[in-house]
Amino acid sequence: MNKDLKNVMAFIVVLIAISIVIHIFVSEREDYTEELQTDFINKSDVYGDFSNNIEDEFSNINLPHWTHAPITYKIINEKECGTYESRMIQKAFNEIENSTKGIIKFEKIDYSPDIEIRCSFIEDCYEKKIDMGNVGSDSYTKEITEKICGYDAGYAQITEFQNNRILKAEIELIGLAGFAETHNIGPSGFSVGRCGYPDLEIHEILHVFGYEHTEENRSIMSPIVDNSSRIGLATYGAGDCKDAIISIDDWIIKDLIKTYSK
Ligand SMILES: [Zn+2]
C-alpha cells in the first residue's frame, strides 16, 4: 500500500515537472512571436508598405503619384540644350511649384534623378524663303516666308512604376536644328515658333505626373501644346502671342495640391 502511494506521488511529481517545462517553452515562444510583431511594425513605419518595400509618403492616395518630395530631376545633356531651353525647363518647374503654393517641390540633382530630361534637335524642319519682286523698277518688294514643319516638340514617358506609384520618368524636348544651339546663329531653336512661355515644358512635366491629354482647347494638357506647328512662324505680327499663354488648369492645380498635401 505504501509502495503504491510512493509510486503515485512520484508519478505526480514527474507530471508537474513536465508541465512546468512545457509552460516555459510555450511562453518563450509567445515572447518570440511578440518580438517578431514589434519588429514588423517598426519596419513598416520606416519603409511604408512593408509588403512592397517601397517608401510612399502619399500611400493614402489612389491616383497615380510620386512617392516622395521633393521630386528630383536632371537635364542629361544640359550643354546641348543651351541656356535658353535650360532656363525654360527651370521656369516650368518654378511655375508648377508656385501655382501649387510650394506643395510640390522639385530639386535638381546629379545622381539617379526621378525625372531625366533630354534635348534633341530636328533637322530640315525650318525653311526661310526670300522673294525679291519687281527688281529693276524704282521700288521693289521683298517678301520673307518662313515655314516650320509640323513636328512633336516634346515627349514624356513614365518609365518605372509600381501599381499607382510613379518611380521614374523621362522627358524629351525637341528644338529646331540650325539655330543658336546647333549652328551658333540666330535665336534659340527652342524659341522659334513659340511665345516665350514654358507651356510645352509644363505640359510634358504634367504628363509624368500621370495627366493625359484633354479635348479642351485652352487646357495645358491639350495635345496641340506638344505639337509646335500651332503657330509655325519664327516671326510674329503684333498680337500673335497675345492669347498664346495657356496657364495650368485650375482643376489640375487643385488636384496636385490635394494629392501632395500631407
Ligand atoms: Zn502631350
Boltz pocket constraint, residues with backbone or C-beta under 6 A from the ligand:
constraints:
  - pocket:
      binder: B
      contacts: [[A, 154], [A, 203], [A, 207], [A, 213], [A, 221], [A, 222], [A, 223], [A, 226]]
      max_distance: 6.0
